[in-house]
């Protein structure tokens, strides 16, 4: 077992997975995995770590991946503590996998990633607050200030109330049940 994960090129990962030498583990959240995934990848979200489900894979190399590789690389030391023979992270994530021409499974009916939902909701509320502040009452600018303060708080603390609220929406609960 390695002390940390080493990068692995998509071409090498594809070859190892095809030969049965390696398994691919997706560390993204269930909604991201439901929307777009590498066929055969197992889901083990970082938010559910430490997870189970890799103990039967002790004879195989484990390749972890996320969207661009950054999330997996940032958590490499944590992931390396899982009980597996040898572990790597997919350099460039699923984005590099696609650029290399390897297949992905897409489900456009699954909701978009939670981070994008937060950006859309926050941006929409800021615009509504500004527009209403100009046309109706300057007090509506407080909505934009509230959203901005919430985003700063989320960035500093790591807790995003808007994301928690969006997770309770019906379209996101459906995706969580699919994964």
Secondary structure as the mmCIF struct_conf table of DSSP 4:
data_model
#
loop_
_struct_conf.conf_type_id
_struct_conf.id
_struct_conf.beg_label_comp_id
_struct_conf.beg_label_asym_id
_struct_conf.beg_label_seq_id
_struct_conf.end_label_comp_id
_struct_conf.end_label_asym_id
_struct_conf.end_label_seq_id
BEND BEND1 UNK A 3 UNK A 4
STRN STRN1 UNK A 6 UNK A 8
HELX_RH_AL_P HELX_RH_AL_P1 UNK A 10 UNK A 19
TURN_TY1_P TURN_TY1_P1 UNK A 20 UNK A 20
BEND BEND2 UNK A 21 UNK A 21
STRN STRN2 UNK A 22 UNK A 26
BEND BEND3 UNK A 28 UNK A 28
HELX_RH_AL_P HELX_RH_AL_P2 UNK A 30 UNK A 35
STRN STRN3 UNK A 36 UNK A 37
TURN_TY1_P TURN_TY1_P2 UNK A 39 UNK A 40
HELX_LH_PP_P HELX_LH_PP_P1 UNK A 41 UNK A 41
STRN STRN4 UNK A 42 UNK A 43
HELX_RH_3T_P HELX_RH_3T_P1 UNK A 46 UNK A 48
BEND BEND4 UNK A 50 UNK A 50
BEND BEND5 UNK A 53 UNK A 53
HELX_RH_3T_P HELX_RH_3T_P2 UNK A 55 UNK A 57
TURN_TY1_P TURN_TY1_P3 UNK A 58 UNK A 59
BEND BEND6 UNK A 60 UNK A 60
STRN STRN5 UNK A 61 UNK A 65
BEND BEND7 UNK A 67 UNK A 69
HELX_RH_AL_P HELX_RH_AL_P3 UNK A 70 UNK A 74
TURN_TY1_P TURN_TY1_P4 UNK A 75 UNK A 75
HELX_RH_AL_P HELX_RH_AL_P4 UNK A 76 UNK A 79
TURN_TY1_P TURN_TY1_P5 UNK A 80 UNK A 81
BEND BEND8 UNK A 82 UNK A 83
BEND BEND9 UNK A 85 UNK A 85
STRN STRN6 UNK A 86 UNK A 90
TURN_TY1_P TURN_TY1_P6 UNK A 91 UNK A 92
HELX_RH_AL_P HELX_RH_AL_P5 UNK A 93 UNK A 99
TURN_TY1_P TURN_TY1_P7 UNK A 100 UNK A 101
STRN STRN7 UNK A 105 UNK A 106
TURN_TY1_P TURN_TY1_P8 UNK A 108 UNK A 109
BEND BEND10 UNK A 110 UNK A 110
HELX_LH_PP_P HELX_LH_PP_P2 UNK A 111 UNK A 113
HELX_RH_AL_P HELX_RH_AL_P6 UNK A 114 UNK A 135
TURN_TY1_P TURN_TY1_P9 UNK A 136 UNK A 136
HELX_RH_3T_P HELX_RH_3T_P3 UNK A 138 UNK A 140
HELX_RH_AL_P HELX_RH_AL_P7 UNK A 141 UNK A 157
BEND BEND11 UNK A 158 UNK A 158
HELX_RH_AL_P HELX_RH_AL_P8 UNK A 161 UNK A 167
TURN_TY1_P TURN_TY1_P10 UNK A 168 UNK A 168
BEND BEND12 UNK A 169 UNK A 169
HELX_RH_AL_P HELX_RH_AL_P9 UNK A 170 UNK A 178
#
